[in-house]
Amino acid sequence: MKIENSRGFVLLLTLLIMASLSAVAGGLIVALTTNFREIAVRTNDAKAFWLSEAGIEKAIWNLKTPPGSGGMGENWTTPGTIENLGGGNYSMVVVVWDFALSTHGATIAATSSGGGTTPQDAIDNNASTYWESNAAPSIAVPQNLTVHFPQQLTINKAKFTAPTTGARPQDYVWQVSSDGINFTTVFTGNNVAFNASGVTDEFSAQSNVNYLRLSVTQDGAGVPNSVRIKALEVNGNKITSTGTVNSLTRKLEQTVVVDDTTQTSYDEIDWNEI
């Protein structure tokens, strides 16, 4: 009788040990499976980011490279060109963009305003409106327009249009800043002639630009003795690239204002994740 009880106890103990081992093994399998899934997700997420970067670089190459050399040229735009790479794909969107427009998120401030105008009139994409300073510009008291962009840019050119020759910016500087406090002069214009279609100034590529300032020290000495700006423009290409791997996506945006001759600003790495 004792032997049978001992055998029963051993059998019960064996079953309990096997059940415990099975539970532990099951837990390990679940944990390992979850870990493998998390690793796969992180790996695909990283691949999607790299693909997005690859799309930015390919779009830049297309813009910098003329069609005769295999690229698309500086006038290339696309609503979404998809290319496969490394088990996933990237989609490139390239558009021509005025980064200074208020409808594109830019804001603007002025040293002064007169004649019922506002600085907003310089970035409203309305040819019939303009900003006018409330005082004559001078070296001692320059009249400034400062644009704040909604994202950091790489810039190497800017444009202004004046409605009349007498109130045009004649002597001025373009300045850039990342914080709106410390500004660096990147271009100086002296005795600049009136051009009804506008004046475009080019300078060395400047990256991480959040603010652009036009600081006028001399107008055209006409009547009224003030400075007027019909449009302040920062035109260039905006590139958006979306990398996709197994339904996971990462999206980057490159914002550049391109020198049509040298395209030096493309050599500046300046993109944001969106």
MIGU-784058 format. One record per residue: y, z, x of N, C-alpha, C in turn; residue in three letters; residue number from 1. Coordinates in steps of 0.001 Angstrom, whole numbers, plus 500000, padded with zeros to 6 digits. Last residue first. Layout:
BEGIN
REC, n.yy, n.zz, n.xx, ca.yy, ca.zz, ca.xx, c.yy, c.zz, c.xx, residu, num
REC, Y, Z, X, Y, Z, X, Y, Z, X, Ala, NUM
...
//
This chain:
BEGIN
REC, n.yy, n.zz, n.xx, ca.yy, ca.zz, ca.xx, c.yy, c.zz, c.xx, residu, num
REC, 565024, 459367, 509165, 565497, 459484, 507783, 564315, 459614, 506830, Ile, 274
REC, 566042, 459954, 512455, 564924, 459909, 511517, 565457, 460172, 510110, Glu, 273
REC, 568185, 457807, 514348, 568007, 459009, 513553, 566764, 458853, 512679, Asn, 272
REC, 569047, 456673, 517646, 568487, 456500, 516319, 568305, 457852, 515654, Trp, 271
REC, 569827, 455287, 520428, 570597, 456091, 519479, 570048, 455852, 518070, Asp, 270
REC, 570006, 454164, 523564, 569024, 454697, 522620, 569749, 455655, 521678, Ile, 269
REC, 571649, 451268, 524512, 571818, 452692, 524270, 570791, 453151, 523228, Glu, 268
REC, 571342, 448611, 524543, 570698, 449318, 525630, 570844, 450829, 525497, Asp, 267
REC, 572904, 447672, 522534, 571477, 447766, 522256, 570731, 448506, 523362, Tyr, 266
REC, 575396, 447422, 523636, 575111, 448645, 522885, 573650, 448766, 522504, Ser, 265
REC, 575586, 444917, 524805, 575277, 446074, 525649, 574903, 447309, 524847, Thr, 264
REC, 575923, 442264, 524047, 575025, 443130, 523275, 574634, 444384, 524053, Gln, 263
REC, 577569, 440311, 525072, 576646, 440980, 525982, 575613, 441855, 525270, Thr, 262
REC, 578725, 439083, 522728, 578487, 438355, 523973, 577414, 439014, 524823, Thr, 261
REC, 579060, 440777, 520596, 578424, 439487, 520344, 578109, 438705, 521610, Asp, 260
REC, 578221, 444060, 520628, 579058, 443107, 521333, 578376, 441743, 521232, Asp, 259
REC, 577514, 445780, 517626, 577050, 444960, 518729, 578153, 444091, 519306, Val, 258
REC, 576881, 448922, 516751, 577911, 447922, 516578, 577856, 447045, 517816, Val, 257
REC, 574002, 450471, 515283, 574722, 449935, 516433, 575798, 448961, 515993, Val, 256
REC, 571546, 452621, 514498, 572857, 452188, 514034, 573692, 451751, 515224, Thr, 255
REC, 568285, 452841, 513378, 569109, 452588, 514555, 570433, 452017, 514077, Gln, 254
REC, 566134, 455048, 511805, 567274, 454164, 511601, 568059, 454071, 512903, Glu, 253
REC, 562693, 455534, 510776, 563794, 455687, 511715, 564893, 454673, 511415, Leu, 252
REC, 560061, 457184, 509178, 561137, 456198, 509045, 562270, 456533, 510000, Lys, 251
REC, 556571, 457289, 508612, 557731, 457876, 509288, 558794, 456785, 509339, Arg, 250
REC, 553773, 457808, 506392, 554899, 457011, 506871, 555906, 457883, 507618, Thr, 249
REC, 550371, 457385, 505511, 551383, 458276, 506077, 552506, 457428, 506668, Leu, 248
REC, 548526, 455441, 504792, 549448, 455925, 503753, 550455, 456968, 504239, Ser, 247
REC, 547456, 454769, 507364, 546665, 455419, 506306, 547538, 456145, 505281, Asn, 246
REC, 550555, 454540, 508718, 549145, 454651, 509115, 548421, 455416, 508014, Val, 245
REC, 553652, 452984, 509274, 552669, 453418, 508281, 551272, 453422, 508885, Thr, 244
REC, 557138, 453147, 509957, 555774, 453062, 510479, 554794, 453655, 509478, Gly, 243
REC, 560022, 451434, 509326, 559073, 452371, 508713, 557688, 452131, 509298, Thr, 242
REC, 563327, 451070, 510419, 561919, 450767, 510686, 561045, 451854, 510080, Ser, 241
REC, 566435, 449539, 510169, 565558, 450581, 509641, 564115, 450162, 509867, Thr, 240
REC, 569499, 448869, 511625, 568066, 448584, 511678, 567311, 449788, 511126, Ile, 239
REC, 572537, 447387, 511142, 571780, 448608, 510884, 570312, 448229, 510792, Lys, 238
REC, 575052, 445910, 513137, 573735, 445807, 512512, 573150, 447192, 512297, Asn, 237
REC, 578578, 445955, 512365, 577435, 445806, 513253, 576151, 445645, 512475, Gly, 236
REC, 581990, 446956, 512299, 580911, 446084, 511821, 579791, 445967, 512849, Asn, 235
REC, 584259, 448753, 511313, 583291, 448967, 512385, 582024, 448224, 511969, Val, 234
REC, 587708, 448473, 510429, 586309, 448068, 510284, 585503, 448404, 511536, Glu, 233
REC, 590361, 449037, 508418, 589786, 449482, 509677, 588279, 449287, 509546, Leu, 232
REC, 592927, 447266, 506816, 591483, 447529, 506923, 591159, 448004, 508330, Ala, 231
REC, 595670, 447570, 506863, 595025, 447092, 505633, 593527, 447376, 505640, Lys, 230
REC, 597997, 449731, 508045, 596635, 449245, 508298, 596004, 448853, 506971, Ile, 229
REC, 601230, 450051, 509409, 600391, 449794, 508243, 599037, 449241, 508687, Arg, 228
REC, 603785, 452164, 510618, 602602, 451359, 510897, 601768, 451242, 509621, Val, 227
REC, 607364, 451721, 510474, 606147, 452513, 510317, 604977, 451617, 510687, Ser, 226
REC, 610096, 450885, 509434, 609712, 451286, 510785, 608544, 452275, 510694, Asn, 225
REC, 609502, 448270, 506962, 609943, 449592, 507407, 609441, 449922, 508804, Pro, 224
REC, 610678, 446255, 509532, 611128, 447081, 508414, 610011, 447089, 507371, Val, 223
REC, 609502, 446495, 512960, 610032, 445780, 511803, 610548, 446747, 510760, Gly, 222
REC, 608113, 447226, 515230, 609572, 447430, 515166, 610209, 446631, 514042, Ala, 221
REC, 605393, 447249, 515220, 606054, 445984, 515529, 607559, 446022, 515420, Gly, 220
REC, 604831, 450497, 516720, 604584, 449463, 515725, 605343, 448197, 516128, Asp, 219
REC, 603261, 452621, 519007, 604373, 451685, 518792, 603973, 450663, 517737, Gln, 218
REC, 601074, 454225, 518991, 602292, 454785, 519579, 603491, 453856, 519434, Thr, 217
REC, 598197, 455061, 517142, 599258, 454074, 517354, 600510, 454765, 517890, Val, 216
REC, 594873, 455429, 517350, 596094, 456199, 517583, 597203, 455244, 518010, Ser, 215
REC, 592002, 455500, 515639, 593020, 454528, 516042, 594337, 455296, 516138, Leu, 214
REC, 588908, 457037, 516247, 590338, 457211, 515954, 591140, 456029, 516485, Arg, 213
REC, 585804, 458001, 515029, 586553, 456932, 515694, 588010, 457044, 515266, Leu, 212
REC, 583019, 460201, 515269, 584406, 459967, 514878, 584999, 458828, 515702, Tyr, 211
REC, 580484, 460180, 516286, 580649, 460621, 514902, 582049, 460325, 514360, Asn, 210
REC, 578458, 458680, 518616, 579812, 458672, 518071, 579778, 459097, 516601, Val, 209
REC, 576325, 458334, 520439, 576543, 459627, 519773, 577962, 459755, 519221, Asn, 208
REC, 577715, 456026, 522921, 576673, 456541, 522042, 577068, 457898, 521463, Ser, 207
REC, 579474, 453159, 523599, 579602, 454613, 523480, 578555, 455118, 522493, Gln, 206
REC, 579837, 450399, 525739, 579069, 451046, 524674, 579180, 452556, 524754, Ala, 205
REC, 583179, 449435, 526531, 581832, 449825, 526960, 581131, 450603, 525850, Ser, 204
REC, 584761, 447326, 524013, 584786, 448294, 525117, 583351, 448638, 525483, Phe, 203
REC, 586920, 445215, 522115, 585600, 445531, 522639, 585729, 446452, 523850, Glu, 202
REC, 588693, 444723, 519113, 588728, 445191, 520496, 587331, 445618, 520918, Asp, 201
REC, 590104, 442459, 516932, 588853, 443115, 517319, 588921, 443465, 518796, Thr, 200
REC, 592491, 442164, 514471, 592306, 442297, 515914, 591017, 443062, 516173, Val, 199
REC, 593089, 439793, 511776, 592678, 441069, 512345, 592460, 441012, 513842, Gly, 198
REC, 594207, 437624, 510662, 592779, 437813, 510399, 592243, 439092, 511024, Ser, 197
REC, 596816, 437683, 511607, 596589, 437917, 510176, 595121, 438177, 509858, Ala, 196
REC, 597917, 439311, 514312, 596899, 438332, 513941, 596512, 438629, 512498, Asn, 195
REC, 600477, 440050, 516622, 599991, 440083, 515240, 598976, 438972, 515021, Phe, 194
REC, 599692, 441209, 519955, 600324, 440289, 519005, 599711, 440442, 517622, Ala, 193
REC, 600268, 444194, 521693, 599271, 443338, 521043, 599950, 442509, 519952, Val, 192
REC, 601336, 445919, 523678, 602077, 444744, 523204, 601143, 443724, 522556, Asn, 191
REC, 598187, 447124, 524595, 599619, 447120, 524890, 600242, 445804, 524445, Asn, 190
REC, 595462, 449219, 523948, 596125, 447964, 523604, 597626, 448075, 523844, Gly, 189
REC, 592653, 450613, 525390, 594110, 450702, 525290, 594683, 449319, 525012, Thr, 188
REC, 589633, 452377, 524721, 590352, 451094, 524790, 591843, 451354, 524625, Phe, 187
REC, 588681, 454920, 524796, 587758, 453871, 525249, 588425, 452499, 525318, Val, 186
REC, 589343, 458308, 525171, 589942, 456985, 525004, 589015, 455923, 525597, Thr, 185
REC, 587711, 460868, 523454, 587760, 460091, 524690, 588349, 458722, 524396, Thr, 184
REC, 588298, 464100, 522022, 588286, 462646, 521914, 588420, 461993, 523291, Phe, 183
REC, 587188, 466924, 520538, 587394, 466338, 521859, 587212, 464827, 521785, Asn, 182
REC, 586856, 467039, 517716, 587834, 467870, 518423, 588199, 467252, 519772, Ile, 181
REC, 584787, 465665, 516623, 586059, 465618, 515905, 587146, 466444, 516554, Gly, 180
REC, 582412, 465473, 518039, 582658, 466697, 517290, 583968, 466714, 516506, Asp, 179
REC, 582289, 463082, 519352, 581061, 463521, 518682, 581310, 464729, 517787, Ser, 178
REC, 584663, 460390, 519435, 584322, 461803, 519559, 583001, 462074, 518861, Ser, 177
REC, 586984, 457928, 520719, 585736, 458322, 520063, 585457, 459791, 520324, Val, 176
REC, 589866, 455814, 520272, 589231, 457001, 520829, 587964, 457339, 520038, Gln, 175
REC, 592053, 453236, 521091, 590870, 453618, 520323, 590241, 454809, 521032, Trp, 174
REC, 595650, 453141, 521103, 594371, 453371, 521787, 593290, 453597, 520738, Val, 173
REC, 598591, 450999, 521200, 597651, 451940, 520573, 596464, 452182, 521480, Tyr, 172
REC, 601264, 449006, 520267, 600696, 449799, 521351, 599817, 450876, 520722, Asp, 171
REC, 601187, 447852, 517674, 601528, 447045, 518855, 601017, 447704, 520132, Gln, 170
REC, 600080, 447651, 514451, 599927, 448418, 515686, 600204, 447503, 516888, Pro, 169
REC, 602706, 446244, 512323, 601377, 446191, 512959, 601277, 447231, 514081, Arg, 168
REC, 604978, 445853, 510932, 604348, 447168, 510820, 602961, 447194, 511437, Ala, 167
REC, 605668, 443189, 511419, 606609, 444239, 511771, 606002, 445624, 511752, Gly, 166
REC, 603525, 441667, 510412, 603727, 441746, 511860, 604641, 442885, 512259, Thr, 165
REC, 601419, 443079, 507823, 602653, 442419, 508286, 602813, 442598, 509779, Thr, 164
REC, 598869, 444207, 507428, 599395, 443268, 506431, 600633, 442512, 506897, Pro, 163
REC, 596279, 444309, 509909, 597589, 444774, 509454, 598178, 443749, 508481, Ala, 162
REC, 593050, 445406, 510664, 593852, 444334, 510071, 595148, 444940, 509559, Thr, 161
REC, 590886, 446219, 513399, 591866, 446592, 512381, 592579, 445342, 511895, Phe, 160
REC, 587694, 447079, 514789, 588644, 446079, 514299, 589642, 446717, 513340, Lys, 159
REC, 585609, 447653, 517673, 586231, 448096, 516430, 587329, 447105, 516065, Ala, 158
REC, 582714, 448113, 519754, 583844, 447324, 519275, 584348, 447893, 517950, Lys, 157
REC, 580574, 449663, 520431, 581304, 449037, 521529, 582327, 448011, 521030, Asn, 156
REC, 578666, 452515, 519538, 579788, 451627, 519239, 580282, 450953, 520512, Ile, 155
REC, 576162, 454060, 517862, 576475, 453490, 519163, 577498, 452396, 518912, Thr, 154
REC, 576631, 456943, 515727, 576556, 455519, 516001, 576599, 455252, 517492, Leu, 153
REC, 575485, 459435, 513423, 575916, 459056, 514763, 575682, 457567, 514987, Gln, 152
REC, 576701, 459278, 510023, 575646, 459430, 511011, 576193, 459026, 512368, Gln, 151
REC, 578990, 459013, 508533, 577958, 459903, 508008, 576780, 460086, 508943, Pro, 150
REC, 582062, 459168, 510462, 580872, 458452, 510006, 579816, 459431, 509493, Phe, 149
REC, 585420, 459364, 510002, 584243, 460206, 510224, 583041, 459493, 509622, His, 148
REC, 588321, 458034, 511461, 587162, 457813, 510593, 586029, 458737, 511002, Val, 147
REC, 591692, 458481, 511557, 590440, 458957, 512135, 589324, 458826, 511112, Thr, 146
REC, 594746, 457244, 512551, 593723, 457129, 511520, 592400, 457522, 512166, Leu, 145
REC, 597966, 458463, 513582, 596520, 458308, 513756, 595784, 458056, 512447, Asn, 144
REC, 600804, 457998, 515398, 600296, 457987, 514025, 598819, 457586, 514078, Gln, 143
REC, 602220, 460148, 517921, 601431, 458991, 517497, 600985, 459133, 516049, Pro, 142
REC, 604816, 461363, 519141, 604192, 461631, 517844, 603420, 460381, 517394, Val, 141
REC, 605347, 460418, 521707, 605412, 461860, 521436, 604693, 462225, 520149, Ala, 140
REC, 605131, 457725, 521382, 604254, 458373, 522356, 604205, 459880, 522083, Ile, 139
REC, 605198, 456971, 517836, 605806, 457091, 519158, 604808, 457744, 520099, Ser, 138
REC, 605660, 455470, 514599, 604802, 455967, 515676, 605562, 456016, 517001, Pro, 137
REC, 607695, 456682, 511989, 607520, 455676, 513038, 606627, 456239, 514136, Ala, 136
REC, 605982, 458007, 509097, 606946, 458088, 510195, 606678, 456952, 511173, Ala, 135
REC, 603963, 457765, 507361, 605213, 458276, 506802, 606310, 458378, 507856, Asn, 134
REC, 601955, 454780, 507460, 602375, 456087, 507977, 603704, 456487, 507349, Ser, 133
REC, 599919, 453318, 505000, 601182, 453272, 505730, 601544, 454676, 506202, Glu, 132
REC, 597055, 451396, 504174, 597625, 452691, 504503, 598920, 452486, 505263, Trp, 131
REC, 596678, 449043, 501438, 596806, 449385, 502846, 597332, 450809, 502982, Tyr, 130
REC, 595246, 446529, 499241, 595736, 447878, 499525, 595849, 448089, 501032, Thr, 129
REC, 594057, 444081, 498876, 595416, 444249, 498352, 596004, 445633, 498634, Ser, 128
REC, 591442, 444084, 499720, 592419, 443344, 500527, 593856, 443554, 500070, Ala, 127
REC, 589330, 446690, 499905, 590245, 446059, 498963, 591376, 445409, 499752, Asn, 126
REC, 587677, 448473, 501233, 587216, 447089, 501054, 588042, 446348, 500004, Asn, 125
REC, 588668, 450926, 501906, 588181, 450757, 500528, 587694, 449350, 500221, Asp, 124
REC, 589906, 451844, 504154, 588450, 451670, 504229, 587844, 451437, 502848, Ile, 123
REC, 592577, 452205, 503731, 592202, 451407, 504896, 590703, 451141, 504970, Ala, 122
REC, 592926, 453931, 501648, 593226, 452519, 501394, 592847, 451616, 502565, Asp, 121
REC, 592581, 456440, 502681, 591436, 455832, 502012, 591650, 454348, 501779, Gln, 120
REC, 595114, 457233, 503405, 594237, 456669, 504446, 593006, 455988, 503858, Pro, 119
REC, 597363, 456012, 500833, 596484, 457051, 501380, 595645, 456437, 502489, Thr, 118
REC, 600767, 455431, 499643, 599459, 455019, 500168, 598667, 456227, 500614, Thr, 117
REC, 603369, 455870, 498911, 602354, 455930, 497866, 600971, 455518, 498322, Gly, 116
REC, 604887, 455871, 501224, 604923, 454693, 500361, 603857, 454691, 499283, Gly, 115
REC, 602727, 457509, 503674, 603955, 457293, 502931, 603841, 456093, 502021, Gly, 114
REC, 601084, 459962, 505638, 600987, 458837, 504707, 602286, 458735, 503931, Ser, 113
REC, 599843, 461061, 508848, 600787, 461112, 507727, 600562, 459899, 506848, Ser, 112
REC, 597420, 461054, 510215, 598477, 461971, 510637, 599494, 462159, 509520, Thr, 111
REC, 594469, 460849, 508108, 595633, 460276, 508769, 596610, 461362, 509177, Ala, 110
REC, 590933, 460297, 507696, 592116, 461163, 507640, 593228, 460501, 508433, Ala, 109
REC, 587937, 459378, 505931, 589043, 459060, 506832, 590193, 460028, 506617, Ile, 108
REC, 584358, 458762, 505744, 585589, 459387, 505264, 586675, 459162, 506310, Thr, 107
REC, 581520, 456767, 504799, 582545, 457171, 505756, 583718, 457844, 505046, Ala, 106
REC, 579676, 455791, 502937, 579633, 457209, 503282, 580682, 457682, 504271, Gly, 105
REC, 579998, 453283, 502116, 578847, 453516, 502986, 578839, 454946, 503528, His, 104
REC, 582356, 453273, 500799, 581150, 453114, 499981, 579881, 453298, 500789, Thr, 103
REC, 584118, 453321, 502920, 583934, 454549, 502154, 582685, 454475, 501281, Ser, 102
REC, 583179, 451709, 505954, 583488, 451634, 504528, 583231, 452975, 503830, Leu, 101
REC, 582353, 451747, 508572, 583576, 452474, 508245, 583909, 452449, 506761, Ala, 100
REC, 580193, 450126, 508983, 579947, 451561, 508993, 581170, 452373, 508584, Phe, 99
REC, 579182, 447381, 507544, 580469, 447940, 507962, 580348, 449459, 507851, Asp, 98
REC, 576374, 445475, 508516, 576881, 446694, 507904, 578262, 447027, 508441, Trp, 97
REC, 573567, 443439, 508058, 574917, 443525, 508606, 575662, 444587, 507825, Val, 96
REC, 570184, 444659, 508474, 571294, 444217, 507637, 572589, 444279, 508433, Val, 95
REC, 566744, 444700, 508668, 567962, 444506, 509455, 569049, 443955, 508542, Val, 94
REC, 563743, 446385, 508685, 564824, 445942, 507803, 566091, 445866, 508654, Val, 93
REC, 560346, 446213, 509446, 561698, 446172, 509978, 562664, 445646, 508915, Met, 92
REC, 557505, 448147, 509319, 558326, 447248, 508514, 559766, 447351, 509014, Ser, 91
REC, 554396, 448359, 511019, 555790, 448761, 510877, 556523, 447694, 510078, Tyr, 90
REC, 551000, 449624, 510689, 552011, 448575, 510692, 553406, 449191, 510694, Asn, 89
REC, 547804, 450299, 512218, 548803, 450524, 511172, 549779, 449371, 511156, Gly, 88
REC, 546226, 449774, 514379, 545604, 450367, 513214, 546558, 450721, 512101, Gly, 87
REC, 548126, 448565, 516235, 547440, 449833, 516488, 546836, 450510, 515279, Gly, 86
REC, 550022, 446699, 513956, 549889, 447148, 515336, 549116, 448467, 515358, Leu, 85
REC, 551575, 444143, 511996, 550473, 445077, 512218, 550367, 445428, 513692, Asn, 84
REC, 554772, 443881, 510503, 553863, 443461, 511566, 552823, 444554, 511794, Glu, 83
REC, 557087, 442756, 508111, 555986, 443666, 508419, 555104, 443068, 509504, Ile, 82
REC, 560439, 442746, 507374, 559406, 442001, 508089, 558337, 442977, 508555, Thr, 81
REC, 562734, 442975, 505135, 561518, 443734, 505425, 560442, 442867, 506047, Gly, 80
REC, 565014, 441526, 504956, 564844, 442599, 503965, 563599, 443425, 504213, Pro, 79
REC, 566846, 440722, 507895, 565580, 440650, 507170, 565492, 441794, 506169, Thr, 78
REC, 568865, 438712, 510081, 568733, 439800, 509111, 567386, 439633, 508412, Thr, 77
REC, 570314, 437474, 513040, 569105, 437698, 512255, 569256, 438892, 511319, Trp, 76
REC, 572245, 436818, 514820, 572597, 436717, 513397, 571419, 437001, 512471, Asn, 75
REC, 571172, 436891, 517384, 572044, 437982, 516964, 572439, 437941, 515495, Glu, 74
REC, 567625, 435920, 517401, 569052, 435739, 517629, 569900, 436797, 516955, Gly, 73
REC, 564869, 436054, 517394, 565518, 435604, 516168, 567023, 435383, 516341, Met, 72
REC, 562797, 434880, 520148, 563376, 435896, 519280, 564012, 435290, 518042, Gly, 71
REC, 561957, 432761, 521745, 560961, 433473, 520953, 561499, 434532, 520028, Gly, 70
REC, 563931, 431339, 522897, 563132, 432180, 523796, 562147, 433059, 523039, Ser, 69
REC, 565257, 430123, 520859, 564616, 429266, 521849, 563741, 430031, 522820, Gly, 68
REC, 566453, 432282, 519495, 565255, 431631, 518950, 564521, 430771, 519959, Pro, 67
REC, 567379, 434916, 521869, 567656, 433716, 521068, 566372, 433051, 520583, Pro, 66
REC, 567238, 438400, 521628, 566575, 437228, 522184, 566819, 436009, 521310, Thr, 65
REC, 568356, 440513, 520286, 568870, 440197, 521616, 568354, 438869, 522160, Lys, 64
REC, 566865, 440611, 517929, 568304, 440368, 517860, 568870, 439941, 519211, Leu, 63
REC, 564265, 441148, 518886, 564522, 439941, 518092, 566000, 439593, 518073, Asn, 62
REC, 564723, 443649, 520100, 564331, 442494, 520917, 564594, 441186, 520173, Trp, 61
REC, 565270, 445153, 517820, 566299, 444993, 518850, 565985, 443784, 519725, Ile, 60
REC, 562758, 444987, 516589, 563936, 444445, 515913, 565069, 444206, 516904, Ala, 59
REC, 561198, 446330, 518472, 560933, 444915, 518199, 562131, 444256, 517510, Lys, 58
REC, 562284, 448913, 518365, 562352, 448156, 519615, 562120, 446661, 519382, Glu, 57
REC, 561644, 449587, 515704, 563034, 449582, 516162, 563172, 448705, 517404, Ile, 56
REC, 558829, 449434, 515846, 559558, 448526, 514970, 561027, 448431, 515340, Gly, 55
REC, 558291, 451544, 517582, 557949, 450187, 518008, 558689, 449157, 517160, Ala, 54
REC, 559042, 453684, 515950, 559796, 453405, 517175, 559544, 451986, 517657, Glu, 53
REC, 556990, 453408, 514065, 558370, 453271, 513641, 559275, 452977, 514830, Ser, 52
REC, 554802, 453980, 515685, 554934, 452643, 515105, 556367, 452389, 514635, Leu, 51
REC, 555309, 456661, 516183, 555329, 455708, 517297, 555467, 454276, 516793, Trp, 50
REC, 554973, 457641, 513557, 556257, 457791, 514251, 556360, 456786, 515391, Phe, 49
REC, 552294, 457036, 513128, 553302, 456425, 512265, 554689, 456509, 512904, Ala, 48
REC, 551106, 458678, 515058, 550989, 457219, 515185, 552051, 456510, 514345, Lys, 47
REC, 551711, 461184, 513944, 552283, 460816, 515241, 552226, 459299, 515447, Ala, 46
REC, 550152, 460963, 511631, 551592, 461176, 511512, 552294, 460782, 512812, Asp, 45
REC, 547615, 460753, 512695, 548170, 459611, 511962, 549678, 459725, 511800, Asn, 44
REC, 547442, 463340, 513813, 547311, 462152, 514661, 547914, 460935, 513982, Thr, 43
REC, 547655, 464960, 511569, 548659, 465050, 512628, 548629, 463828, 513529, Arg, 42
REC, 545322, 464114, 510202, 546646, 463944, 509588, 547734, 463968, 510648, Val, 41
REC, 543339, 464853, 512039, 543476, 463447, 511665, 544852, 463171, 511061, Ala, 40
REC, 543717, 467617, 512055, 543911, 466866, 513293, 544123, 465380, 512984, Ile, 39
REC, 543012, 468169, 509421, 544376, 468447, 509875, 544685, 467688, 511157, Glu, 38
REC, 540306, 467427, 509497, 541226, 466719, 508606, 542673, 466915, 509044, Arg, 37
REC, 539318, 469281, 511312, 539234, 467863, 511644, 540210, 467051, 510787, Phe, 36
REC, 539789, 471612, 509820, 540469, 471414, 511098, 540476, 469946, 511501, Asn, 35
REC, 538058, 471215, 507681, 539499, 471335, 507430, 540287, 471062, 508698, Thr, 34
REC, 535627, 471224, 509104, 536017, 470044, 508322, 537520, 470036, 508064, Thr, 33
REC, 535647, 473799, 510164, 535666, 472650, 511065, 536118, 471387, 510340, Leu, 32
REC, 535541, 475296, 507776, 536665, 475450, 508695, 536786, 474248, 509627, Ala, 31
REC, 533103, 474416, 506701, 534352, 474206, 505943, 535557, 474273, 506873, Val, 30
REC, 531394, 475257, 508766, 531457, 473836, 508415, 532755, 473526, 507661, Ile, 29
REC, 531791, 478019, 508686, 532135, 477266, 509889, 532290, 475780, 509591, Leu, 28
REC, 530769, 478571, 506139, 532173, 478819, 506440, 532652, 478054, 507654, Gly, 27
REC, 528087, 477879, 506534, 528894, 477151, 505554, 530379, 477320, 505809, Gly, 26
REC, 527377, 479790, 508423, 527332, 478373, 508787, 528182, 477532, 507832, Ala, 25
REC, 527668, 482080, 506866, 528479, 481904, 508071, 528539, 480438, 508475, Val, 24
REC, 525745, 481544, 504909, 527146, 481731, 504517, 528079, 481516, 505699, Ala, 23
REC, 523461, 481447, 506485, 523865, 480253, 505737, 525338, 480334, 505333, Ser, 22
REC, 523375, 484055, 507417, 523561, 482962, 508380, 524026, 481686, 507682, Leu, 21
REC, 522914, 485343, 504976, 524132, 485634, 505746, 524430, 484515, 506733, Ser, 20
REC, 520426, 484279, 504305, 521560, 484052, 503401, 522884, 484274, 504135, Ala, 19
REC, 518901, 485250, 506420, 519039, 483807, 506250, 520229, 483468, 505364, Met, 18
REC, 519090, 488008, 505907, 519613, 487466, 507172, 519857, 485963, 507046, Ile, 17
REC, 517802, 488131, 503417, 519202, 488540, 503540, 519835, 487971, 504808, Leu, 16
REC, 515240, 487253, 504122, 516023, 486473, 503162, 517515, 486813, 503263, Leu, 15
REC, 514485, 489365, 505828, 514574, 487993, 506341, 515431, 487117, 505443, Thr, 14
REC, 514458, 491467, 504054, 515410, 491490, 505163, 515611, 490090, 505730, Leu, 13
REC, 512353, 490656, 502413, 513690, 490822, 501843, 514752, 490784, 502931, Leu, 12
REC, 510282, 490696, 504300, 510624, 489449, 503617, 512029, 489507, 503049, Leu, 11
REC, 510254, 493401, 504985, 510535, 492390, 506021, 510952, 491069, 505384, Val, 10
REC, 509521, 494496, 502513, 510824, 494831, 503109, 511230, 493804, 504154, Phe, 9
REC, 507003, 493431, 502175, 508057, 493110, 501212, 509442, 493379, 501781, Gly, 8
REC, 505668, 494640, 504308, 505796, 493177, 504279, 506912, 492753, 503324, Arg, 7
REC, 505855, 497276, 503506, 506512, 496860, 504743, 506706, 495360, 504762, Ser, 6
REC, 504276, 497189, 501225, 505700, 497538, 501106, 506477, 497099, 502339, Asn, 5
REC, 501808, 496575, 502387, 502415, 495621, 501448, 503893, 495899, 501271, Glu, 4
REC, 501422, 498902, 503901, 501530, 497607, 504579, 502197, 496592, 503680, Ile, 3
REC, 501201, 500837, 501953, 502330, 500895, 502856, 502545, 499564, 503563, Lys, 2
REC, 498793, 500000, 500833, 500000, 500000, 500000, 501247, 500000, 500860, Met, 1
//
